[in-house]
Amino acid sequence: MPIEQISLNKDKLIDFQQWKKANGDNFSLLDYLFGVSSIEVALAFTKLFWPDFVEHEGGIFLSEAFNREIYEQWKVQLGNDITAIERVINHQHIDDILPGAENVGIDNLFYLGQSLAQMWSSRLKLLYPHRHFQVESHWDEHTVVVMFYQSNIETPKPTTTLVPVPAYIPKSSATEFTQAEISPL
C-alpha cells in the first residue's frame, strides 16, 4: 500500500519562523538546521530515521524498544502470536519520542510519521529482503503512531505428531506358524 505524500507545514514551526523573521525570507530549513543543531544531534537522529533492529524468535523489533522481559510478557498475553507482539513492541508514538510535538500541529506530526514509515520500510527491505512487512503511520487529533510488523508470518500452532506404535498382542491369542505350515505361492 503506497504511503500518501504530504507536505511539511513550515508556518507551524514557531522556532523556525522566528529565525526566518530575523534572517530574511531566503532563510531555509537547512539554514535553520545549521543554526540550531549539532553533529551529535544529527548522529542521534539516524537511530530514529534509520533504526537498528533485533531478530528474536522469528520476530523483528526496533532494537531501542526491545526488552526480553517485556517480550516474554507479551508472548504470554498474546499467545505466541509474533505478528501481534511485533505490533505492540514496534508501536511508537511520535509525541513520546520527541518533546514539543504538541506545538507543531498534527499535520506536521503526520508528515514526520509518514517520513519515518517510509525510511523504516526501506531499511527493513534492505536488511530482510525475503520478509514482508507492513509499515504504518496513523494519526488522530492528538497523536501520530508509527509501527511495523511482518505481514506473512504465521503463528506457530501446537502440533501433535502421531507415531505408529505396534499393537500389543498377547501371546495366548496370537497364531503361531511354523516353517512347515507356510507354503510358498
Secondary structure, 3 states (H helix, E strand, C coil): CCCCCCCCCHHHCHHHHHHHHHHCCCCCHHHHHHHHCCHHHHHHHHHHHCCCEEEECCEEEECCCCCHHHHHHHHHHCCCCHHHHHHHHCCEEHHHHCCCHHHCCHHHHHHHHHHHHHHHHHHHHHHCCCCCEEEEEEECCCCEEEEEEECCCCCCCCCCCCCCCCCCCCHHHCCCCCHHHCCCC
